[in-house]
């Protein structure tokens, strides 16, 4: 069912893609290749799924945010207080997967009946 009452919340954001064989820690999104891991958590890479080898499809950097439109509600952040567990963030953007996280999407090397795995490293 298509929702007709949906209002966009984030502004369009063009991403300039640069091909590189080297790891670029400043790239907001990495497509394929090798992941850049948090020193705190290290490698949390899935090797296989149901016997199928997996490889990196893309990685989204922890600082990659989405500019919100003026009329969109603010993103909420956790306060860890029982009586007021969430408050609006002051920043005028949305983060990816709540707060600041590196997001990794893995896919099976075999293209027939592909499977995907998502993992997140939080900071």
N, C-alpha and C positions, 0 to 999 in steps of 0.2 A: 504494500500500500504506500502510495506516495503522499507524504505530508505536504499540505499546502500552507500550513501556518508557520513553517520554519523560517526563522530570520538568521541570516549569516551573522557570525560573531567575530570572525577573524578577517583581517585585510589580506588581500592577495599579496603574495611575497614571491618575487622572482628569485630563483637560485641560479647563480652563475656556476656552471659545471666546468671543472678543469681536470682533464685527464692527467694522471700521474701514476707512475709505478712505485714511487716512494710513499711512505706513510706521511701524511700531512695532518698534524695534530690541530691545525687551525681550520681544517675543512669542516663545515657544519654537517655535511652528510657524506659518508663514504659508501660507494657502490662497489660491491665485490671486493676481492683482494683480502688483505689482512686487517683484522680489527685492532683498534687501539684500546687497550685495557686500562682500567683503573689500577694504580699501584697498590691501593688499599685492598682491593678484592682479588686482583690477579685474573688469570684466565678462567672463565666459566663457560667455555665453548662446548657445545654438544658435538661429539664426534660422529655419532650416527643415530638414526631413528628407525626402529624396526629393521635393523640390518642394512639400511641405506646410508651411505656416506653423506655428510652435510658440509655445506660451505656458506660463507658469509654472503648474504644478498645485499644488505645495507646496514649501516650504522648511523644513528643520529646522535650528534654531540650533545653533551649535557647542558651547554649554554644556548642551544637552539630554541628560540621562543617564537611565538606567533603574536604579532601586533593585533590587539583587539580593536574592533570598531567602537566609536564613541558611545553608541547606545547599547552596547553589550554589557552584561553584568560582569563584575570583576571575578577573577578566579579566587577561590577560597584557599586558605592555607591553614594547616593544623596548628593548634596552640597547645595541645596536650593538657588542657584544663577541662575538668569534668563539667563545669557549669557553662563553659563557652568553648566547645571543642574546635570551632572553625571561625576564622575572621577573614574579611576580604583582603587580598594582597594589595599593597600600595602601588606596585608596578602596573603599568598600563599594557600588560600583555598576558598571554597564556603560556604556560610551560607544557612540555610534552610528557605525558604520563605522571602528572602531579609532581610539583617541585622540580628539582634539577637532577635528571637521570640520564645516563647513557642508555640508549635503546639499541638492541642488536636483533636483526631478523636473519634467521638461518633458513636455508632451503636444501632439500635433497639434491644431490648432483644429478641423479637420474631424473629426467624430465617427465617420464611417463608416470602418472599418478603421484605428483609431487606432494611432499609434506613440508610444513614450515614450523619453526620453533622461534619463539620470542623470549628473550631474556633482558633484564633491566639491571643496571648497576646504579645504585643510589649513592649520593654524596652527602 
